[in-house]
Amino acid sequence: MADLSFYISPLSEEIREEGRAQGRAEGVLIALGTLGIDVTDAVRERVTACGDPELRRQWLVRAVQGATAEELFAEEPPAGR
């Protein structure tokens, strides 16, 4: 029988979380680009450098709602969206 302990280890979970975070960052950038919103190098850097998974999730929600880069990084979601 194969040793599957790695798949339930803290290191394995950390690797999975990093993958999820990368996916959220990529999703934010794809959503902005698809909606025709300018993705500057500064925006790309801020999104990819963010280590807060909840903040990236909020940005993804805002991005698919058509937020501008300024609205994306605002503390509160844009009004009426």
All heavy atoms as an XYZ file, in Angstrom:
618
protein
N       0.844     -1.180      0.000
C       0.000      0.000      0.000
C       0.892      1.248      0.000
O       1.881      1.317      0.711
C      -0.913     -0.027      1.213
C      -1.907      1.062      1.229
S      -3.211      0.613      2.398
C      -4.221      1.998      2.220
N       0.516      2.234     -0.761
C       1.298      3.467     -0.883
C       1.107      4.360      0.342
O       0.037      4.391      0.941
C       0.877      4.216     -2.131
N       2.163      5.084      0.675
C       2.111      6.036      1.789
C       1.481      7.337      1.290
O       2.046      8.044      0.467
C       3.515      6.305      2.312
C       3.539      7.317      3.444
O       2.460      7.634      4.001
O       4.636      7.799      3.772
N       0.308      7.647      1.762
C      -0.422      8.844      1.337
C      -0.370      9.956      2.370
O      -1.083     10.950      2.235
C      -1.876      8.478      1.035
C      -2.082      7.405     -0.037
C      -3.552      7.071     -0.182
C      -1.491      7.839     -1.359
N       0.473      9.834      3.374
C       0.504     10.814      4.458
C       0.860     12.214      3.965
O       0.415     13.202      4.546
C       1.479     10.381      5.551
O       2.800     10.279      5.036
N       1.638     12.315      2.893
C       1.989     13.644      2.377
C       0.740     14.437      2.012
O       0.659     15.641      2.218
C       2.898     13.550      1.144
C       3.102     14.882      0.482
C       3.959     15.825      1.039
C       2.415     15.222     -0.668
C       4.135     17.071      0.452
C       2.584     16.461     -1.263
C       3.447     17.380     -0.705
N      -0.267     13.780      1.457
C      -1.454     14.461      0.960
C      -2.317     15.064      2.068
O      -3.177     15.887      1.797
C      -2.272     13.510      0.082
C      -1.488     13.110     -1.142
C      -0.860     11.870     -1.209
C      -1.332     13.982     -2.198
C      -0.118     11.517     -2.320
C      -0.586     13.637     -3.311
C       0.021     12.404     -3.367
O       0.769     12.060     -4.457
N      -2.079     14.663      3.294
C      -2.833     15.240      4.412
C      -1.923     16.043      5.344
O      -2.346     16.487      6.394
C      -3.587     14.154      5.206
C      -2.623     13.110      5.762
C      -4.670     13.519      4.352
C      -3.252     12.127      6.729
N      -0.695     16.261      4.903
C       0.278     16.975      5.738
C       0.076     18.482      5.662
O      -0.521     18.999      4.707
C       1.699     16.643      5.285
O       1.963     17.240      4.028
N       0.569     19.219      6.649
C       0.496     20.686      6.608
C       1.200     21.261      5.374
O       0.719     22.232      4.781
C       1.195     21.126      7.888
C       1.036     19.966      8.819
C       1.094     18.754      7.938
N       2.301     20.665      4.956
C       3.003     21.150      3.766
C       2.127     20.999      2.527
O       2.049     21.904      1.695
C       4.318     20.395      3.563
C       5.108     20.756      2.300
C       5.463     22.246      2.290
C       6.347     19.897      2.173
N       1.447     19.891      2.420
C       0.552     19.663      1.291
C      -0.564     20.701      1.270
O      -0.907     21.248      0.216
C      -0.034     18.256      1.371
O      -0.944     18.033      0.327
N      -1.141     20.987      2.419
C      -2.211     21.994      2.493
C      -1.675     23.373      2.126
O      -2.342     24.152      1.445
C      -2.835     22.023      3.883
C      -3.965     23.030      4.024
C      -5.073     22.871      2.987
O      -5.400     21.746      2.576
O      -5.622     23.911      2.557
N      -0.460     23.681      2.565
C       0.152     24.969      2.232
C       0.344     25.098      0.716
O       0.059     26.145      0.134
C       1.503     25.098      2.939
C       2.170     26.438      2.737
C       3.490     26.532      3.487
O       3.609     25.966      4.593
O       4.402     27.178      2.951
N       0.784     24.041      0.079
C       0.965     24.045     -1.373
C      -0.373     24.239     -2.077
O      -0.482     25.014     -3.036
C       1.652     22.744     -1.829
C       3.101     22.720     -1.338
C       1.602     22.601     -3.353
C       3.788     21.374     -1.489
N      -1.407     23.563     -1.606
C      -2.737     23.730     -2.208
C      -3.236     25.162     -2.038
O      -3.802     25.749     -2.962
C      -3.726     22.738     -1.593
C      -3.601     21.335     -2.137
C      -4.775     20.456     -1.726
N      -4.810     20.184     -0.304
C      -4.142     19.201      0.301
N      -3.380     18.401     -0.404
N      -4.241     19.016      1.594
N      -3.031     25.754     -0.865
C      -3.482     27.125     -0.626
C      -2.737     28.103     -1.525
O      -3.329     29.049     -2.035
C      -3.317     27.517      0.837
C      -3.833     28.907      1.165
C      -5.267     29.164      0.719
O      -6.133     28.283      0.875
O      -5.524     30.264      0.176
N      -1.451     27.877     -1.726
C      -0.695     28.737     -2.638
C      -1.270     28.649     -4.044
O      -1.378     29.663     -4.741
C       0.783     28.341     -2.647
C       1.536     28.769     -1.413
C       2.984     28.282     -1.414
O       3.514     27.954     -2.498
O       3.577     28.227     -0.324
N      -1.644     27.465     -4.457
C      -2.249     27.275     -5.776
C      -3.580     27.988     -5.890
O      -3.882     28.612     -6.908
N      -4.386     27.913     -4.840
C      -5.683     28.611     -4.845
C      -5.470     30.116     -4.916
O      -6.170     30.825     -5.651
C      -6.495     28.237     -3.610
C      -7.069     26.835     -3.655
C      -8.041     26.578     -2.503
N      -7.380     26.416     -1.224
C      -6.997     25.253     -0.699
N      -7.188     24.128     -1.369
N      -6.428     25.193      0.477
N      -4.497     30.628     -4.162
C      -4.208     32.065     -4.170
C      -3.740     32.514     -5.546
O      -4.166     33.564     -6.045
C      -3.155     32.401     -3.111
N      -2.876     31.732     -6.180
C      -2.426     32.067     -7.528
C      -3.604     32.076     -8.491
O      -3.692     32.936     -9.360
C      -1.389     31.054     -8.016
C       0.013     31.378     -7.627
C       0.970     30.398     -8.285
O       0.854     29.191     -8.110
N       1.904     30.922     -9.027
N      -4.492     31.122     -8.337
C      -5.671     31.052     -9.200
C      -6.563     32.265     -9.041
O      -7.093     32.787    -10.026
N      -6.736     32.739     -7.801
C      -7.549     33.940     -7.577
C      -6.899     35.160     -8.220
O      -7.568     35.976     -8.836
C      -7.755     34.181     -6.089
C      -8.779     33.280     -5.470
C      -9.091     33.706     -4.037
N      -9.627     32.583     -3.319
C      -8.947     31.856     -2.432
N      -7.717     32.163     -2.130
N      -9.511     30.839     -1.832
N      -5.585     35.287     -8.057
C      -4.880     36.424     -8.653
C      -5.018     36.387    -10.162
O      -5.317     37.410    -10.800
C      -3.405     36.405     -8.246
N      -4.838     35.222    -10.744
C      -4.979     35.088    -12.191
C      -6.405     35.409    -12.617
O      -6.632     36.069    -13.622
C      -4.599     33.672    -12.621
C      -4.569     33.498    -14.114
C      -4.073     32.126    -14.520
O      -3.189     31.580    -13.844
O      -4.577     31.609    -15.528
N      -7.377     34.959    -11.831
C      -8.784     35.241    -12.128
C      -9.079     36.725    -12.132
O      -9.812     37.219    -12.994
N      -8.525     37.448    -11.168
C      -8.712     38.904    -11.112
C      -8.180     39.547    -12.382
O      -8.860     40.348    -13.021
C      -8.014     39.512     -9.870
C      -7.980     41.023     -9.946
C      -8.696     39.058     -8.588
N      -6.969     39.179    -12.767
C      -6.338     39.782    -13.945
C      -7.075     39.409    -15.228
O      -7.267     40.252    -16.109
C      -4.872     39.373    -14.012
C      -4.019     39.834    -12.827
C      -2.628     39.234    -12.906
C      -3.965     41.354    -12.735
N      -7.519     38.168    -15.328
C      -8.267     37.738    -16.509
C      -9.596     38.475    -16.593
O      -9.991     38.944    -17.667
C      -8.484     36.211    -16.499
C      -7.160     35.502    -16.769
C      -9.535     35.801    -17.520
C      -7.212     33.997    -16.559
N     -10.297     38.594    -15.474
C     -11.592     39.285    -15.471
C     -11.421     40.737    -15.892
O     -12.193     41.241    -16.727
C     -12.240     39.205    -14.088
N     -10.434     41.413    -15.346
C     -10.207     42.810    -15.726
C      -9.904     42.924    -17.215
O     -10.479     43.765    -17.918
C      -9.059     43.402    -14.906
C      -9.313     43.600    -13.415
C      -8.029     44.032    -12.716
C     -10.420     44.604    -13.173
N      -9.007     42.090    -17.706
C      -8.641     42.137    -19.117
C      -9.809     41.820    -20.031
O     -10.004     42.467    -21.060
N     -10.608     40.827    -19.665
C     -11.761     40.431    -20.470
C     -12.789     41.555    -20.564
O     -13.419     41.749    -21.599
C     -12.416     39.169    -19.877
O     -11.449     38.119    -19.873
C     -13.631     38.744    -20.675
N     -12.931     42.311    -19.489
C     -13.886     43.415    -19.474
C     -13.317     44.686    -20.089
O     -13.975     45.717    -20.103
C     -14.350     43.683    -18.032
C     -15.171     42.545    -17.421
C     -15.342     42.754    -15.931
C     -16.525     42.442    -18.110
N     -12.096     44.611    -20.596
C     -11.487     45.764    -21.246
C     -10.928     46.786    -20.283
O     -10.699     47.933    -20.654
N     -10.730     46.386    -19.043
C     -10.182     47.293    -18.040
C      -8.665     47.212    -18.103
O      -8.091     46.123    -18.113
C     -10.712     46.931    -16.639
C     -12.231     47.123    -16.613
C     -10.030     47.760    -15.562
C     -12.914     46.549    -15.397
N      -8.009     48.357    -18.166
C      -6.565     48.422    -18.298
C      -5.874     47.779    -17.105
O      -6.145     48.127    -15.955
C      -6.132     49.889    -18.430
C      -4.661     50.025    -18.756
O      -4.122     49.144    -19.463
O      -4.053     51.024    -18.326
N      -5.011     46.822    -17.380
C      -4.225     46.155    -16.338
C      -2.786     46.653    -16.483
O      -2.021     46.139    -17.288
C      -4.297     44.622    -16.464
C      -3.439     43.964    -15.398
C      -5.735     44.140    -16.365
N      -2.471     47.654    -15.708
C      -1.122     48.215    -15.748
C      -0.162     47.296    -15.011
O      -0.576     46.381    -14.282
C      -1.090     49.600    -15.081
O      -1.417     49.428    -13.688
C      -2.067     50.573    -15.725
N       1.121     47.545    -15.171
C       2.117     46.761    -14.439
C       1.924     46.917    -12.934
O       2.096     45.963    -12.180
C       3.531     47.193    -14.829
C       3.913     46.749    -16.231
O       3.260     45.823    -16.772
O       4.860     47.324    -16.798
N       1.541     48.124    -12.505
C       1.332     48.374    -11.076
C       0.158     47.551    -10.544
O       0.226     46.986     -9.449
C       1.100     49.859    -10.823
N      -0.931     47.475    -11.327
C      -2.098     46.684    -10.918
C      -1.709     45.211    -10.865
O      -2.002     44.506     -9.897
C      -3.285     46.913    -11.877
C      -4.390     45.892    -11.638
C      -3.821     48.327    -11.738
N      -1.037     44.730    -11.900
C      -0.612     43.325    -11.950
C       0.266     42.987    -10.742
O       0.079     41.970    -10.079
C       0.140     43.055    -13.249
C       0.559     41.616    -13.436
C       1.224     41.398    -14.792
N       0.421     41.872    -15.903
C      -0.627     41.233    -16.421
N      -0.973     40.060    -15.911
N      -1.306     41.733    -17.424
N       1.216     43.863    -10.427
C       2.118     43.633     -9.299
C       1.352     43.600     -7.980
O       1.590     42.746     -7.133
C       3.204     44.703     -9.264
C       4.111     44.648     -8.050
C       4.923     43.370     -7.940
O       5.212     42.745     -8.970
O       5.279     42.989     -6.798
N       0.425     44.524     -7.809
C      -0.328     44.577     -6.548
C      -1.167     43.323     -6.352
O      -1.233     42.770     -5.253
C      -1.214     45.821     -6.527
C      -1.926     46.006     -5.212
C      -2.487     47.371     -5.063
N      -3.181     47.508     -3.798
C      -3.867     48.557     -3.440
N      -3.941     49.601     -4.240
N      -4.477     48.610     -2.283
N      -1.797     42.863     -7.427
C      -2.646     41.676     -7.329
C      -1.807     40.430     -7.060
O      -2.137     39.629     -6.186
C      -3.485     41.505     -8.618
C      -4.185     40.148     -8.638
C      -4.509     42.627     -8.731
N      -0.710     40.264     -7.790
C       0.088     39.050     -7.625
C       0.898     39.050     -6.330
O       1.201     37.988     -5.799
C       1.029     38.825     -8.828
O       1.872     39.962     -8.995
C       0.234     38.574    -10.098
N       1.229     40.222     -5.803
C       2.030     40.297     -4.578
C       1.189     40.163     -3.305
O       1.729     39.896     -2.240
C       2.798     41.617     -4.534
N      -0.115     40.315     -3.420
C      -0.985     40.254     -2.247
C      -0.979     38.850     -1.654
O      -1.192     37.865     -2.360
C      -2.409     40.649     -2.628
S      -3.565     40.514     -1.256
N      -0.764     38.769     -0.355
C      -0.742     37.477      0.323
C      -1.993     37.181      1.117
O      -2.076     36.157      1.790
N      -2.986     38.050      1.047
C      -4.214     37.889      1.820
C      -5.283     37.213      0.956
O      -5.825     37.833      0.047
C      -4.696     39.267      2.290
C      -5.948     39.209      3.135
O      -6.630     38.166      3.160
O      -6.261     40.237      3.768
N      -5.600     35.943      1.216
C      -6.566     35.237      0.375
C      -7.957     35.868      0.390
O      -8.646     35.874     -0.628
C      -6.595     33.822      0.938
C      -5.851     33.849      2.210
C      -5.065     35.111      2.279
N      -8.382     36.407      1.508
C      -9.705     37.039      1.581
C      -9.744     38.307      0.736
O     -10.726     38.579      0.052
C     -10.074     37.349      3.033
C     -11.410     38.050      3.193
C     -12.598     37.281      2.612
O     -12.543     36.043      2.516
O     -13.597     37.932      2.235
N      -8.687     39.084      0.772
C      -8.621     40.302     -0.039
C      -8.622     39.954     -1.518
O      -9.328     40.587     -2.311
C      -7.379     41.112      0.324
C      -7.230     42.475     -0.348
C      -8.455     43.357     -0.109
C      -5.965     43.154      0.168
N      -7.872     38.932     -1.903
C      -7.887     38.499     -3.304
C      -9.274     38.046     -3.712
O      -9.701     38.281     -4.831
C      -6.890     37.370     -3.532
C      -5.491     37.845     -3.722
C      -4.611     36.700     -4.112
N      -3.287     37.153     -4.483
C      -2.286     36.336     -4.701
N      -2.455     35.036     -4.619
N      -1.106     36.813     -5.036
N      -9.999     37.381     -2.826
C     -11.368     36.962     -3.128
C     -12.262     38.166     -3.360
O     -13.048     38.214     -4.299
C     -11.933     36.091     -1.998
C     -13.281     35.453     -2.352
C     -13.979     34.891     -1.134
N     -14.425     35.942     -0.232
C     -15.473     36.746     -0.465
N     -16.169     36.634     -1.557
N     -15.811     37.666      0.400
N     -12.118     39.187     -2.502
C     -12.899     40.420     -2.670
C     -12.573     41.084     -4.003
O     -13.468     41.557     -4.698
C     -12.613     41.386     -1.527
C     -13.167     40.955     -0.199
C     -12.719     41.860      0.931
O     -12.116     42.909      0.723
N     -12.993     41.451      2.160
N     -11.289     41.122     -4.344
C     -10.890     41.716     -5.614
C     -11.480     40.942     -6.791
O     -11.903     41.534     -7.780
C      -9.375     41.758     -5.744
C      -8.706     42.743     -4.850
C      -9.294     43.748     -4.114
C      -7.308     42.842     -4.575
N      -8.343     44.444     -3.408
C      -7.115     43.910     -3.683
C      -6.210     42.112     -5.001
C      -5.855     44.276     -3.216
C      -4.951     42.468     -4.536
C      -4.785     43.549     -3.658
N     -11.529     39.620     -6.684
C     -12.093     38.816     -7.763
C     -13.570     39.127     -7.948
O     -14.038     39.299     -9.067
C     -11.878     37.327     -7.485
C     -12.393     36.359     -8.542
C     -11.802     36.670     -9.915
C     -12.101     34.925     -8.133
N     -14.301     39.238     -6.853
C     -15.724     39.583     -6.927
C     -15.895     40.947     -7.589
O     -16.717     41.125     -8.490
C     -16.375     39.564     -5.524
C     -17.765     40.180     -5.544
C     -16.416     38.138     -4.985
N     -15.110     41.916     -7.171
C     -15.197     43.258     -7.750
C     -14.817     43.249     -9.226
O     -15.430     43.939    -10.037
C     -14.301     44.225     -6.991
C     -14.796     44.513     -5.592
C     -13.842     45.408     -4.853
N     -14.216     45.505     -3.449
C     -13.467     46.048     -2.538
N     -12.292     46.568     -2.853
N     -13.858     46.102     -1.286
N     -13.803     42.473     -9.570
C     -13.341     42.426    -10.957
C     -14.431     41.890    -11.880
O     -14.653     42.447    -12.956
C     -12.078     41.577    -11.065
N     -15.118     40.830    -11.473
C     -16.158     40.274    -12.344
C     -17.390     41.166    -12.391
O     -18.226     41.022    -13.277
C     -16.545     38.824    -11.959
C     -15.365     37.898    -12.098
C     -17.163     38.746    -10.592
N     -17.487     42.111    -11.477
C     -18.571     43.080    -11.508
C     -18.228     44.274    -12.391
O     -19.021     45.194    -12.518
C     -18.896     43.572    -10.092
C     -19.480     42.489     -9.211
C     -19.649     42.955     -7.778
O     -18.994     43.879     -7.317
N     -20.535     42.292     -7.054
N     -17.041     44.254    -12.989
C     -16.649     45.320    -13.899
C     -16.022     46.514    -13.217
O     -16.070     47.626    -13.745
N     -15.409     46.320    -12.076
C     -14.776     47.426    -11.352
C     -13.553     47.929    -12.117
O     -12.868     47.168    -12.783
C     -14.339     46.955     -9.965
N     -13.318     49.204    -12.017
C     -12.060     49.754    -12.532
C     -10.960     49.373    -11.558
O     -11.241     48.900    -10.452
C     -12.126     51.289    -12.642
O     -12.274     51.830    -11.318
C     -13.270     51.749    -13.527
N      -9.726     49.607    -11.937
C      -8.623     49.293    -11.034
C      -8.761     50.082     -9.737
O      -8.517     49.556     -8.653
C      -7.285     49.582    -11.700
N      -9.204     51.324     -9.826
C      -9.369     52.142     -8.617
C     -10.460     51.553     -7.719
O     -10.321     51.493     -6.504
C      -9.726     53.591     -8.971
C      -8.620     54.339     -9.690
C      -8.553     54.020    -11.189
O      -9.571     53.585    -11.787
O      -7.461     54.177    -11.760
N     -11.578     51.123     -8.325
C     -12.663     50.518     -7.547
C     -12.235     49.177     -6.965
O     -12.636     48.816     -5.858
C     -13.901     50.314     -8.426
C     -14.566     51.599     -8.851
C     -15.656     51.370     -9.884
O     -15.543     50.438    -10.692
O     -16.618     52.143     -9.871
N     -11.430     48.450     -7.708
C     -10.959     47.152     -7.257
C     -10.231     47.264     -5.928
O     -10.459     46.475     -5.008
C     -10.009     46.567     -8.307
C      -9.461     45.175     -8.071
C     -10.575     44.149     -8.226
C      -8.332     44.889     -9.029
N      -9.397     48.286     -5.790
C      -8.571     48.435     -4.599
C      -9.211     49.317     -3.521
O      -8.618     49.547     -2.479
C      -7.206     48.977     -4.966
C      -6.447     48.077     -5.917
C      -5.884     48.577     -7.068
C      -6.294     46.729     -5.638
C      -5.183     47.749     -7.938
C      -5.597     45.892     -6.507
C      -5.044     46.411     -7.651
N     -10.415     49.801     -3.751
C     -11.110     50.615     -2.749
C     -11.466     49.743     -1.545
O     -11.609     48.525     -1.660
C     -12.359     51.225     -3.341
N     -11.626     50.364     -0.393
C     -11.968     49.593      0.813
C     -13.371     49.022      0.750
O     -13.612     47.915      1.193
C     -11.822     50.467      2.060
C     -10.398     50.532      2.530
C     -10.310     50.974      3.971
O     -11.202     50.657      4.764
O      -9.335     51.650      4.287
N     -14.302     49.773      0.237
C     -15.693     49.313      0.146
C     -16.020     48.971     -1.298
O     -15.513     49.594     -2.214
C     -16.642     50.405      0.652
C     -16.492     50.707      2.134
C     -16.796     49.508      3.011
O     -17.770     48.791      2.746
O     -16.038     49.284      3.959
N     -16.902     47.995     -1.512
C     -17.304     47.680     -2.876
C     -17.951     48.891     -3.545
O     -18.564     49.718     -2.869
C     -18.348     46.555     -2.705
C     -18.181     46.072     -1.324
C     -17.553     47.161     -0.521
N     -17.836     49.020     -4.863
C     -18.439     50.155     -5.554
C     -19.951     50.184     -5.341
O     -20.590     49.135     -5.295
C     -18.121     49.879     -7.033
C     -17.014     48.884     -7.009
C     -17.118     48.132     -5.725
N     -20.507     51.378     -5.194
C     -21.940     51.542     -4.954
C     -22.721     51.079     -6.182
O     -22.323     51.332     -7.310
C     -22.254     52.998     -4.641
N     -23.842     50.398     -5.926
C     -24.733     50.002     -6.991
C     -24.267     48.814     -7.801
O     -24.797     48.533     -8.860
N     -23.272     48.103     -7.309
C     -22.795     46.932     -8.072
C     -22.975     45.684     -7.278
O     -22.914     45.569     -6.165
C     -21.326     47.082     -8.418
C     -21.159     48.217     -9.378
C     -19.931     48.033    -10.168
N     -19.831     49.193    -11.044
C     -18.822     49.396    -11.801
N     -17.841     48.590    -11.832
N     -18.781     50.450    -12.578
